[in-house]
Amino acid sequence: MRISKDLLAVLAATLITLTAQAQDVHFSMFDMAPLTMNPANTGNLEGSFRIGGIYRDQWNNISNATGFRTPNIYLDLPLVSLGKQKMSFLGFGLNFINDRRGTASLNNTGISLSAAGHFAMGSLKRSRLSIGLQGGIVMERIDQSALNLADEWDPNNLPGGPTGGTNDNLANDNVTYPDFALGLMFSSTVNNRFSYEIGFASQHLAEPDEAFMAQTAAPEEYRKRPRKYLGHAQFDIALTDKISLYPKAFYQFQQNASEFNLQTLVGFHMNQQKDFTLLAGAGYRFGDSFFPRIGVNYKQFKVGFAYDINVGSLANFTQAQGFEVALSYIARIYPRIVRPPRIFCPRF
């Protein structure tokens, strides 16, 4: 039986909605969402505090369906110095994220607090070990009236619409649960032309129950939000006084799903102070999308933009695409008491 392109698009959008609950947020510019990526990033900055945000918009053109829309806003600061030399310190942060997914308007909203300890290492204190913990509340809700399930489709009347009847009515329109994450990161300045950071994190440590169905309607293993593990690395390589290279990598897996994001930016420093840098590059999320990326670092401001071009299975019948825009600002309102300049701080 031949099924029309429009029906395939509708079924794909429905599948996205049904599976979205088991999927986590991801950003192409993962480094512009530091507290969402790894709580060990909390307070990892030179200044009084950092405020920023990133917005992702994806797959809005699949059969006029509502795609994925994800804003993330964060605030963090280094607050407590440790030791006489004040080269180790504690950071604290607040993170807000909302993810609206699919035709049934599945909304996932999380508010969390995080804390991280940053400990200077080595005789020259040019390296740092960071350990972070994050905890908060997640609220999910769904519009059942907009949800079309498999048993609503008549296989003898394709590509006809849904019949409106289903045996899979959900017990709840919303669920709320606590959520926790733990992260570890190591950063180092090898010399004045090379520095790096490598981090690992585990999210959804307690594997909370996030099911909309009644407890008797689904086995326990299908009700939990699976624990997720991720790793990330960033490098700062000064090729010349005017040009720097910023390779970045991100990998995460959750149950049977995984993601590998590899990208590189080239920075063009417009002055000797290197506080005005133009950035351009591209990345690839294996099996999913290719994305060009641009940005500007101007003093305490960072701005980034990325545009996803889908090359995965959805590209077979629709041009599924998305974009991200991000901004962060580091304020310096009082004399810095932690983190001397020789300690590594990635520019972007």
N, C-alpha and C positions, 0 to 999 in steps of 0.2 A: 504494500500500500504506500502510495506516495503522499507525503505530508507537506503542506505548504510551508514556505519560508516564514510567513507571519506566525503560523502555529508553532514552529520551532522556536521562534523568538519568545513567544509567550511562555512556552514550556520551560525555556532556559531561564526566563525571569522568575518563574515560579520556583524552579529548582534553586536559584540563588537565594530566594527568600527562605525556603525550607532549610537550606544548609547553612545559612548565615549565622545561626545560633552557635554552631560548632566552629566558626571561623573567628579569628581575632583580627583586630585592626592592623593594617600594615601601611607604611609610608615609603614612597620611593626615596624621599629625602629623610631617611631615618635619623640622621644626625641633627636635624632641625626639630626633633621631638625627643629631647634627651631624657626627660623623666618618664615618658611612656616607654622608651626603649630599655632603660636600665636605671634602677634607683640609685646605683653607685655614682651616677652623674650629679646627684643633688648637691648643690653648692660648689660644684667644680668650675670655678670661674675666678677671674681677677676683677674685683669691684665690690660694691656694696650689696647689690642684688641684681638678679636677671629676671626679665619678664619677656615672654614670647608666646608665639602661637603658630599653628600650621593648620591649613584647611585642605582637605582632599575631596574631590568630586569625581565620581567614576561611574561609567555605564549608564548614563541617563538616556541614551538613545536606543535602548533595547526595547522595541515595540512600544515606545512611549511610556515605558515603565519608570518608576522612581528608582534611581540607582543608589549608589552608596555615597553618602555625604557625611564627612567626618571632620568636625572642628576639634582642635586640641589647644588648650591654653594652660600655661604653667607659670609659676613664680617660685624662685629659689634664691637662697643666699647663704654665704659662709658666715656663721654666727659666733661660734665659740672656738677660741684658739686653744691649742694643747701644747704644753711644754714651755720652757723658758724662751726658746728661740722663736716660738710662734710659727713654726713651719709645718705643723700638723694642726688640723682643725676639724670641726664638725659643721656639716651643712644641713639645712632644713628646707623643705619645699612643699608646694601645694600643686596638684595636678588635676585638671578637669578635661574630660573627653566625652564626646557624644558621637554615636555612630548610628545613622539612620539607613536602613538597608531594605531594599526590595519593595515589591508592590503592596505588601501588607504593612508597610511602615513599621517594621521592627526597629524599635529604638533601644539602644544600649547606652546608658549614661553612667559614668563612673567619676567619683570624687575621692581623691586619696591624699594622704599626707605621707611624706617620706623623710628619712634622715640618713645621713651617710657620714662615715668617718674617713678622713683622708690623712694618711700617715706617710710622712717624708721618709725616704730610705736612701742608704748609701752615704759615704763620707762627705760627698759634695751636695747631698740632698737634691739630686737632679732627677730622682725617680719618686713615684708615689704609688702606694697601694690604697685603693678605695673600696669600702664595704658599705652597701646600702640596703635599707629595709623600707618597704612601702606597704601601707595598709589603708583600706578605704571601703566604701560602699558602692555597689553596682545595682542600678535599677533598670530593669528591662520591661518593655511593654509592647503589645502587638495589637493591630486592628484586625480582629477576626472577620469582620464583614468584607474586607478586601483580600482575604486569603482564599485562593483556589487550590484545592488538593486533588490528588490523582483520581479518587473515586467520583469526582464531580464531572469527569469527562466521559462521554459516550464513545467507545471505540468504533461503533458502527456509524457514527455521524461526525467524522473528522473531515475538515477542520472546524466543526461547529463549536460553539461556546460551551462553557460549563453549565451543568444542569441546575446548580444551586443546592444540591443535596450532598451531604457528607456524613460519614459515621465517625469522623475524627474531631469532634468538637473539643476544644481545649477547656480545661477546668478553670484556668486563670488567664486574665488579660495582662497581668503584670507579676513580676517576681522581684524580690530584693534579697541580696545576700552580701556578706563580707568577702573581701578579696585581698590577697597578700602576694607580695613579690620580694625576691631577694637577689641582690646583684653583687658582682665582684669586678674590679677593673684595675689594671696596672698601666701606668703611663710613665714615659721616660724621655728626657732630652739627652740624646747620645752626644751630639755636638751642636754647633750653631747652624748646621745645615740639615739636620735630621732628627726628628722626634716622632713618637708614635704612642698609641694607646690600644690596648686589647681588653675586651670585657666579656663577661658571661653573666647570664641572668636566668632565673626560673620564675615564671609567673603562674598565678592560680595555684599556689602551693597547696591549699586545702581541697582543691578540686570541688568547688561549691556546687550545690544543686541549683540548676538554672532552668529546669523544665517547666513548661506551661501546662503540661498534662498532669492529671491526678497521679498520686503515688502508685496506685494499683494499675495504671494504664501503661507504664513503661518500666523496664528493668532499670536497676540502679545505675548500671554502667552507661546507659543512654541518657541519664538525667544529669550527669556531672559535666561541668566545664573542665575539659581535660587540662592537665598541667602542661605548660609550654616551656621549652628550653631554647635559648638563643645565644648566639655569639656575634661579636662585632669587632672590627679593627679599622683604625684610621691612621694614615701616615702623612707627615708633613716633610716634604723633600724640597729643599731650596736648590734649584738647578743653577740659577744665577742670582744676582742681586735684584733682578727685575721679574724673574719667573719662578714660580713654585709649582710643584705637582702634589696633588692630594688624592691618592688612591684610597678607596673605601670598600669594605666588604661587610655583608650582613647575612647571617644564616639563622633560621629558626625552624623548629619542627614541633608538631602537636598531633599526637596520635599518628595517623597515616598521612597527614599533610605536612609539606615542607616548603620552604622558600629560600632561594639563594639570590642575593642581590649584590652585583659587582659593578662598581662605577669608578670613574676618575674625573677629577676637575683640574683644570689648569688655571693658576692664579697669575694675573698680570698686575704687578705693584706699580702704582702710578706716581709714587713719591718715595723718597728715601726712608721715611718713617714707617712705610708699609702699613699705614692706617687707611689707605684707600686702594682697595684691590678689586679688580674685575675678575669674575670667575665664569668659566664655560667648560662644559664637558658633557658626558653622556653615561648612561648606565643600562644594564640589562638585568631584568628579573627572569631567570631561566625558565623557559617554557610558558611565559606569560606575556611580558611586554618589554619593549625598548623605550627608553625615555631620554631625550635631550634635557639638559639642565643648565641654568644660568644663575648668576648671583652677583651681589655687590656687598663687600665689607667696607663700611665707612666709619672709622673711629669705633664707637661702641655699638653701632648698628650692623645687623646682618639681614640681608634680604635674599630669598631664594625662590626660584620658579622652576617647575618640572612639568613636562607634558608626556603622559603615557600613551604609547601606540601599541595596541594589543596585537600580539602575534600568537596567542594561544588558540584553543579550540573555538572560542566565541568568534574569532576572526573569520571562520569559515562561512558565516552567514550574516554578520553585521560588523560594522566598524566600531567596535567597543573601545572607547578611549576614556581618558581621564586627565586631570591636572591637579597640581598642588601649588600652593603659594604659602610662604612662610616668612616670619619676621621675628627678630629678637633684639633686645636692647639690654646692655649692661650699664647700670647706673653707678656712678662714683661720687657719693655725696659726703664721704668722710675719709680720712686717711686710712689706707689699707693696712690692716694689721695681720693679715695672713697671706700666704702664697706669694713669695717673692718672685720677681719677673723671670728668674732663670728656670722656674718650674714650668714644664710644658703646659700649654693651653692651646688646643686646636683652634685655628682661625675660622674654620668653616666645617 
